[in-house]
Structures are given as C-alpha cells and as structure tokens.
Amino acid sequence: MKKTLGIHHITSIVGHPQENIDFYAGVLGLRLVKKTVNFDDPQTYHLYFGNKDALPGTIITFFPWANAKKGQIGSGQVGVTTYAIPPESMSFWEKRLTDKAVDFVKTMRFDEEVLQFEDVHGLKLELVEREAGPLNSWSNDISETVAVKGFGGAVLYSHDPEATIRTLTETMGLAKWKEENGVVRLHGEGALGNLIDIPLETAQPGEMGVGTVHHIAWRAEDEKDHADWQAHVAKHGYNVTEIKDRQYFKALYFREKGKILFEIASDTPGFTVDESFDQMGTALKLPEQYEQHRDSLERVLHPIVLPN
C-alpha cells in the first residue's frame, strides 16, 4: 500500500501581499523562500514561506489578491492549519502574539494544549508543542528553541467526513489513530505535517475567497514516486489530473468525496533549482513561458518590501 509521509504544502487565498509577508515573516518568523507568480494567473503573486531549509512539511503558499472578495471557511476546505513549535515554547508565543496585537484563545485537543488565532486575512491557524521535527534557525528575533518548525498537521472540514477518512486511509495511506469529542485523528509517518484531524460533524459549505485554503498537498518522494501516485489514485476511482510541472515540484490534483481539493506534490527538485540557497526568496522568479513578459508583469504586480 502506498503511504504519503504527510503534508507537502498548503495553499491559501489572502489579501494584500505586503500584509501577507508582514504576518508570516514578521509575526511567525517564517522564511520567504520563493517569490514567483501563479502559473495559471501570472498577474498574481505566488508566495512561498517555510523553514530555513524550505523543507516539505513546512511550506505554506499564498495567492494574494488585494481587494478580492472575502471567503467563508466551511466544509470542503482545510479549516485550520496547525503549526508545530518546540516543547516549552507556548508562553513565548502567547507573549509574542500579544505584543503583535494578535488575539488568541487556548484550548485542548487530544490532550494537547492548542493556541488558536487568525492571520491578518482571516485564515485559521494554531500552534501546538511537538517533539518531532528539526528546529528552525531562520529568524533573527526568534530563537530556534521556540521558533515555528513547520506543519503539525491540519483540521479538515469535510462534506462527508467518513468518505474523507476513507480516502486518507485507503488511498493516501494514513492510519486512524484516535477519536475524541467527535473528532477523528489520522497520522502519517513523517516528522512534520503528519497529524490530520477531521470533525465528524459537517459545517456549512465553504466559499472560496480571501481567508480560505485553496488546497492541501501531500508528499510524494520523487518524480518517479509521483507518477506512481497518479496511477494509484486513478485506480482508486478518482478523476485525477495530468501531471503538471510547478518548477519546484511535480503536481497532480483530485477532489476527494468530501469535496476537499487534494494535490500530490513531489519532494524534488526543490526550491534551489532557480536560485541559490542563500538567495531564495529575494528575486521574482518566473517560469520560462513568462520570462518574456517580465517587464509587463513587474508593472502589474504590487510592489512589496521583502523581509530582512
């Protein structure tokens, strides 16, 4: 049976790109690892943030549409993106969020303390202390002993929770682990992005727009494994797309029966294919087909100030 290690990346729709950068780099201390464009809509940025090494399982990406319509979080979407922080770091984040004027609440889920808040555009986020995963030494003002490591996992809001659970266990190879207070927890074998929670009660249908997740991507080991995943998903009866070249990974898409858009993305080739490790995120990188339009695209894209 094929098994994904867990989440490769999560992609969301947000508002102004500068506000997006200021929150994820300035508040959460993540690294802007790639500044490029939406390959299907090149007049829109595609911004990638992750840990220092831009590892799969740490990458959150955004399509920023300034002044676009606000979305509605609901079923058929990733409802909450969970970030893992080191043990004994929760008090640091309570103070930091307070200092940055970010409201939060604390709750418990599966015997873990969870710090829940929203980003500047309404995406639901949470922090949870986890042992697993490498420390992140990227930020100048956040010590690696407390810095965000990467994804802890996600909470999926499904139109049909039992069907989504079957997809994740029978097709994607996650294992059912626990059930508590109407929430099922699944786990993969990766160190990051490996715990998925699914409420069994359905929410109102979500509406795509600013402040909502567009899709969640699962990990394939490399390009050969990725091609195997395409055949595997099709064999399980899903209408899977052709393989698409996203420059930094190969991608394929399908919508599972709970109506959440799933992607499978290859870990390779990674984010240093078009700029060095030290320079990642500092220049606008365009795929070959858009390079001839660089001047016009740079005039259309919002000017942004990159984090130091």
Secondary structure, DSSP 8 states (H G I E B T S, - for coil): -----SEEEEEEEES-HHHHHIIIIIIS--EEEEEEEETTEEEEEEEEEE-TT--TTSEEEEEE-TT--B-B--BTEEEEEEEEE-TT-HHHHHHHHHHTT--EEEEEETTEEEEEEE-TT--EEEEEE-S-S------SSS-TTTS--EEEEEEEE-SSHHHHHHIIIIIS--EEEEEETTEEEEE-SSSSS-EEEEESS---B-B-SBTEEEEEEEEESSHHHHHHHHHHHHHTT------EE-SSEEEEEEE-TTS-EEEEEEEEE-TTSSS-TTTTTSSB---GGGGGGHHHHHHHS-------
